[in-house]
Amino acid sequence: MIDRINVFAARLNFGRMIGIGFQVRHGEDKVLYAEALTFSGPADIGECVPFAPAVTLDQTSAQQLMDELWRCGLRPSEGTGSAGSLAATERHLEDMRSIAFGMLPAPVEMPKRGGQR
């Protein structure tokens, strides 16, 4: 039985690619390591192919994968979620603006100099 998969990531090919590696402990002083991913098929496009994950990770290993990708410079593209808390902050600031501007008195038109309006 595999306890936990250790995940590693590194920029390769002058930063154009990211290599991802997996290791698990094997006994006291050994590790097992994953080799190249292999693809099965071919299957016709649109054909119902059973889903079989290439890798199954526990929560800790999945978080480690995300952390490794972050360390390599990848960020979520959508900008939501815990890493994209900026969107929540922007909504909060907009709410605060609405509240603040709602509390300010309406601007008063001042008469122009020389008695002109």
Rosetta blueprint (number, residue, H / E / L):
1 M L
2 I L
3 D L
4 R L
5 I L
6 N E
7 V E
8 F E
9 A E
10 A E
11 R E
12 L E
13 N L
14 F L
15 G L
16 R L
17 M E
18 I E
19 G E
20 I E
21 G E
22 F E
23 Q E
24 V E
25 R E
26 H E
27 G L
28 E L
29 D L
30 K E
31 V E
32 L E
33 Y E
34 A L
35 E L
36 A L
37 L L
38 T L
39 F L
40 S L
41 G L
42 P L
43 A L
44 D L
45 I L
46 G L
47 E L
48 C L
49 V L
50 P L
51 F L
52 A L
53 P L
54 A L
55 V L
56 T L
57 L L
58 D L
59 Q H
60 T H
61 S H
62 A H
63 Q H
64 Q H
65 L H
66 M H
67 D H
68 E H
69 L H
70 W H
71 R H
72 C L
73 G L
74 L L
75 R L
76 P L
77 S L
78 E L
79 G L
80 T L
81 G L
82 S L
83 A L
84 G L
85 S L
86 L H
87 A H
88 A H
89 T H
90 E H
91 R H
92 H H
93 L H
94 E H
95 D H
96 M H
97 R H
98 S H
99 I H
100 A H
101 F H
102 G H
103 M H
104 L L
105 P L
106 A L
107 P L
108 V L
109 E L
110 M L
111 P L
112 K L
113 R H
114 G H
115 G H
116 Q L
117 R L
